[in-house]
Every structure is written in C-alpha cells, then in structure tokens.
Amino acid sequence: MDDQLPSISTIRVNQHSTIPPQLRIKNRRKRYLERHPDYFGFSLELANPLLYDRLIRRFQTPTEREIESRQKGYAGSLEADLLRSEAKLEDVHQHADDISYSYTQTTNGEIIHVSNEDAGEQLTKDEAQRRWVDAMTERFVAGKDDDFDYSAVDESEEYDDRQTEERELQEEWFDEEQPDSSPREGEQKTCLDGETGIQDF
C-alpha cells in the first residue's frame, strides 16, 4: 500500500477540493498585510479616531506624538484633531446616560471617554498595539477600507500562499476519503436476541 500523500494534481481532480473564491480573496488580503506592515501606520487613525485614541495615542509619549504630528503635516494633524473631537462629542452624547462609561485621565494628562470595562483593564502598550492591528486587519479583510484599491490584491496571484492552499486541499481530501463508521440517520445498531457480548461456555 502506498503511504505517500496524494499529489496536489490528483486532489484537484475532485471538483469539491477547489479553494472557494471568497476564501482565496480573504487569504490574499491577509497575505498583503503580512508583506506590507506599513499599512498600519498613523494614517489609519482616520478610520477610527476613537479606537486609535484609546489604543495608540493613549500610550504615546509627548515625543512620539510630536514626531507623528510632523509626519502628518499641519493639514493632516488638523484633520485628525477635528475628526477625533467630533467622534468624542458624538460618543459622549451616545453614552450620556450610560453608567458603564466614564472619563479617565491618561499619563499625558488628556481626558478620554472609555467604558468602565476598558478602564479597569490594565493594557500594556504592546497589547493595545496588537488590538489595534487586529481591528484594522479585520476591517481590511472585510473590504471596508474605501480608500484602498482591493482589485490590485484580490486579482493578483502574487499574494497566493500555495503551500498553505495545498495543505488545506490535502486536509480536505483526507476528510472526504475518511470512512464514516457512525450510524446513518434513521439507522440503529441491532443485535441478535441472546447475544450479550459475553462468550458462553
């Protein structure tokens, strides 16, 4: 018996083993982010000013903020400040009567509006950064970045991870080939009368 794994060409004979288009697009977008970590730069602040304020700006030192401000330029900094202020006002109005929200002061002396659950959670700077990246990754993969040309990624084989796809196809092939020993629906295990499973002597 040949114990070697089936070749990928053999697996593809099965029409059910092809990668679904939506899954391939999702994988390509994730692959793009892996190759372009600079996507998560300060320009994404405009995507969600409040979340950026709570997870990134909250942990920045005055020096880091000054450097970021210079990189944005005057117009970019002004736009970010305006959007953040508007988002904070809207957030305050939405949660004015919500006792689960409160105000807290950051180490930089800035007052921010957060949920009591977040306020009681002691996040480190690295943990907050990971949460920001996770949130922006989910947003990007879902196709919610209106300023990004997704066709350049979705239609490009450059971002295909062939090794991962082949492994997924092999796993799918084995799942389909593995016999199912469980009773089918409507079937019941039967035993002959007098058979107890204990050998009679």
SVG drawing of the C-alpha trace seen along z (x, -y; Angstrom):
<svg xmlns="http://www.w3.org/2000/svg" viewBox="-35 -73 45 97">
<polyline fill="none" stroke="black" stroke-width="0.4" points="0.0,0.0 1.3,-3.4 1.5,-5.6 2.6,-8.7 0.4,-11.8 -1.6,-12.3 -0.2,-14.8 -2.0,-18.2 -2.8,-17.5 -4.6,-14.3 -6.6,-16.1 -7.7,-18.8 -9.5,-16.1 -12.1,-16.3 -14.2,-19.4 -15.1,-19.9 -11.5,-20.4 -11.0,-23.8 -10.5,-26.8 -13.7,-28.9 -13.2,-32.4 -14.1,-34.3 -11.6,-32.3 -8.9,-32.9 -9.6,-36.7 -9.5,-36.6 -6.2,-34.8 -4.7,-37.2 -5.7,-40.2 -4.1,-38.7 -1.0,-37.9 -0.8,-41.5 -0.9,-42.8 1.8,-40.4 4.0,-41.8 3.1,-45.5 3.1,-46.1 3.4,-49.8 -0.3,-49.7 -1.0,-50.1 0.7,-53.5 -0.7,-56.6 -2.8,-57.4 -5.3,-54.7 -6.2,-56.9 -8.9,-58.5 -10.5,-55.0 -11.5,-55.0 -10.3,-58.1 -11.7,-56.9 -10.2,-53.5 -6.9,-55.0 -7.1,-57.4 -7.7,-54.6 -5.2,-52.1 -2.4,-54.2 -2.4,-57.8 -3.2,-56.9 0.2,-55.2 2.3,-57.6 4.9,-59.8 4.9,-63.6 8.0,-63.0 6.2,-60.2 3.2,-62.5 5.4,-65.3 7.1,-63.0 3.8,-61.7 2.5,-65.3 5.5,-66.3 5.0,-63.3 1.3,-64.1 2.0,-67.7 -0.2,-70.6 -3.2,-69.7 -3.1,-66.1 -2.8,-66.8 -5.6,-69.3 -7.9,-66.9 -7.1,-64.1 -7.8,-66.5 -11.1,-67.6 -12.3,-64.1 -11.2,-62.9 -13.0,-65.8 -16.2,-65.2 -16.1,-61.5 -15.6,-62.1 -18.6,-64.5 -20.7,-62.0 -19.6,-59.3 -20.3,-61.4 -23.9,-62.1 -24.5,-58.5 -23.4,-57.3 -24.5,-60.3 -26.9,-58.2 -24.8,-55.0 -23.3,-54.3 -21.0,-51.7 -19.0,-54.6 -16.8,-57.1 -13.9,-59.6 -10.3,-58.8 -7.1,-60.7 -4.1,-59.4 -0.5,-59.6 -0.2,-62.6 -2.9,-64.5 -5.5,-64.0 -9.1,-63.2 -10.6,-60.3 -14.1,-58.7 -13.9,-54.9 -16.1,-52.1 -15.6,-51.1 -14.6,-47.6 -11.7,-49.1 -10.8,-51.5 -10.4,-48.6 -8.3,-46.6 -4.5,-47.2 -3.4,-47.0 0.3,-47.4 1.4,-49.4 2.2,-46.2 -1.2,-44.7 -3.0,-47.8 -1.0,-47.9 -2.0,-44.3 -5.6,-45.1 -5.4,-48.0 -3.7,-45.8 -6.3,-43.1 -9.2,-45.5 -7.7,-47.1 -6.9,-43.7 -10.5,-42.6 -11.6,-45.9 -9.3,-45.5 -10.1,-41.8 -13.8,-42.6 -13.2,-45.1 -14.2,-48.2 -11.2,-50.4 -12.9,-52.6 -9.6,-54.3 -7.8,-51.1 -7.8,-49.5 -8.7,-45.9 -8.6,-44.7 -4.8,-45.1 -4.7,-42.4 -7.9,-40.3 -6.9,-39.6 -3.2,-39.1 -1.8,-35.6 1.3,-37.2 -0.5,-37.0 -1.4,-33.3 0.1,-31.1 0.4,-27.9 1.9,-25.9 -1.0,-26.7 -3.6,-26.1 -2.1,-22.7 -2.1,-21.7 -5.7,-22.8 -6.6,-20.8 -4.9,-17.7 -6.7,-18.0 -10.0,-18.4 -9.2,-15.4 -8.5,-13.2 -11.6,-14.4 -13.7,-13.3 -11.9,-10.0 -12.1,-9.0 -14.9,-6.5 -17.7,-7.4 -18.3,-4.5 -21.1,-6.2 -24.7,-5.0 -26.5,-6.9 -29.6,-8.9 -32.6,-6.6 -30.3,-3.6 -30.0,-1.9 -27.5,0.7 -29.1,4.1 -28.1,7.1 -29.4,10.7 -31.5,11.9 -29.4,13.8 -26.2,12.1 -24.8,10.2 -21.3,9.8 -20.1,12.2 -18.8,15.5 -20.8,18.5 -19.0,21.6"/>
</svg>
